[in-house]
């Protein structure tokens, strides 16, 4: 069954899941940190005692080092610019689709590992493991309810 909803208001009973996964850096898109805290609290509530939460998330320090002065890639159909926001809290990607005459922007909050651990701990989760995988050295915390 596929359920579509807002991660800030999960439509599940408390203690419903033994495992929750959040993949492809789909966490960190809200502008306000209180919304990120709400997401983590929602996940924690949905986990059964002893349940696990796996978060695929970027390595903020690696991203900051890689994009320090900004990055730009382009071809005939698209231009992509990546930069760190003025306050240093977000990585911002601006995408221009030249053939379609459209442009859009996405931004992801750059949580350091300790900030993430604090978010999880404050929601009642316990960090069991933190591993760097994939080519961008993304930490993948495994958390337990």
N, C-alpha and C positions, 0 to 999 in steps of 0.2 A: 504494500500500500504506500502510495506517495502522498505526503501531507505537505501542503504549501502554507507558509505562514511567516510571521515576523519573529526573528530570533530574540527580540526583546520581550516577546509575550508568547512563549511556546505553548501550543495547544495540547499539552499532555498532562496527565496526572503526575503529581509528585511521586518520586521513587519508582518510575515506570521502566527505566532502562538500565541494563548492565553495562552498556557501552554507548558513548556518544562520540562522533567524529566531526571535526570541522576541517575541511580540506581546501587546498589551493588558495591559501591566504585569504579566506573569505571573512576573516575577523579583522577589525581595525578601521572600518570605513566610516564610522560615525565621527562627526566633528567634536562631539562632547564626550569626555571620558566617562561621565555618569552613565551614558548609554552602553558603553563597553562593560562597565561594572554590572549593569543590569543583565546583559547577555550572559555573563559568567554566572551570576546568581541564578538565572533561569536554568542553565545547564546543570548546575549543582543540584538544584531542586528536583530536576527530572531524573537524576541518577539514583539508582537503588543503592543501599548501603554496600560499600565495597566495589561499586561500579567505577568504570574508567572513562576518562575523557581524553581523546587524542586531538591535539591541535597542531595543524600544519601551519607554521607561521614563519615569516622572514626573520633573518638575523639582522636586527636593527643596526648594530655597529658595523657589520660588513656592508650593508647598504649605504650607510653614511660614508664609509671609506671609498666605496666604488663610485659613488655619484657626487663626490665632494664638490666639484666645480660644475656639475651638470653633465648630461649626456644627450646627444642628439643622433638619431638614426633616421635615414629617409631613403625612399626610392621614388619611382614615378607616381605611385598611387598613395603613398602615406608618409607622414613625418611623425616621429615619436620623440618627444623631449621628456627627459626625467630630471628632476631636481629635488633638492631638499627644501622644504618650506622655510620661510624666514625665521620662524621660531624653533626650527630644528626638530619639530615633533612629527612631521609628516613627510613621506616621500610622495611627490606629485608627478603624475604621468599625464602629459597632454598629447592627445592623438588627433591628428588632422588627416581625414580621409579625402584626399584631393579629388579623386574621381567623383565622389558623392557630394562634394562641397559641404562636408560636415566636420565638426570638431567637437571633442568632448574631453573632459578631464576626470581623472580618478585620483583619489588620495587615500593613503593607508597610514594609520598611526604607527609610528616607530617606537614600539614598546621594547625597552631593554629587557634582558632576561630577568633581572631582579624586579622590574616593574610588573612583569607578567606573573612572577611568583607571588608577589604581594596581592595582585588582583585575585589570584586563585585562592590563596590562603584566607583572605578576607571573606571569600564566598564559602569557606568551609571545606575547600579541597586541599589535598596534600600532593605536592609534586613528588612523583616517584622516580621519574627519569627525564632527562633532557638530552636529546641526541641531535647531532648535526648530520643531516642526510641531504642528498641531492647535490647538484653542482653549486648552488648558491649558499651552501652550508646553513640551511634553515634548521633552527632548533625545533624539535618535535616533542614538546612536553607530554608526558603521560601522567595523568592525574587520577587520583583515587578519591571517591566520596567518603 
